[in-house]
């Protein structure tokens, strides 16, 4: 049993494009031809590979074929580069990255790689606790994740820790958390239980983790602001308090626009780089650039 690579790449194109019609435009085929290729591959393997929803999604069996197609494309890039024929060959590299890394430190190293080799990045934004799931499905080649244990078929290396600080605007602190002024580092749990907080989304648990450390067992009023820069701005505007990356709030703290609510407390989230366990010059170049930037931007 062999998997025809042209059919596997057609399945990959459909999954990446989201619809048969969009994949047909990318492949310069008719939607009917694309559908026939996917059906031919499903018949050959005896497995359903694609759930034809909007957008489409790969089944577990389909994810394995998608992963194969991505890996062969990466190896093909390296082979063409080795024989000097990669000038016109641009490789698409999907990566999973948490929003705070996107907002603070990871884009410059990716930009340097993109300026030196023919690669385009397809960045999937996801919480650091869930980026590894995209590796498991074959949706991405590498991920910044809080998961240390390697995903099957992947390697894992520590990048460092992103430090988060509990911050608020001075006016918010004075209105909602006055107890902090008289006893820095010893929050009044009753005040925290009433003070609005800002959450990134419903998977964001940093504020809840901080509240448990402060002795608060009930949920305060919540704002949801699902964009890193807008999240920070919501805190700056006094909508609520929140846990911001140290690098993202340093200037505002120095200018007095934000204040730390717990001067002697912080939360460090360890971050790891997981990637396919595959020998690839391009993937290694990306991993090295990310690791170098992480050493400068993250806590050891």
Secondary structure, DSSP 8 states (H G I E B T S, - for coil): ----HHHHHHHHHHHHHSSHHHHHHHHTS-HHHHHHHHHHHHHHHTS--EE-SSS-EE-HHHHHHHHHHHHHHHHHHHHHHHTT--TT--EEEEEEE-HHHHHHTHHHHHHHHHHHSSEEEEEEE--TTTHHHHHHTTS-SEEEES--S--TTEEEEEEEEEEEEEEE-HHHHHHH-THHHHSTT---HHHHHHS-EEESSTT--HHHHHHHHTT--S---EEE--SHHHHHHHHHTTS-BEEEEHHHHHHHHHTTSSEESSTT--EEEEEEEEEES---HHHHHHHHHHHHHHHHHSB-
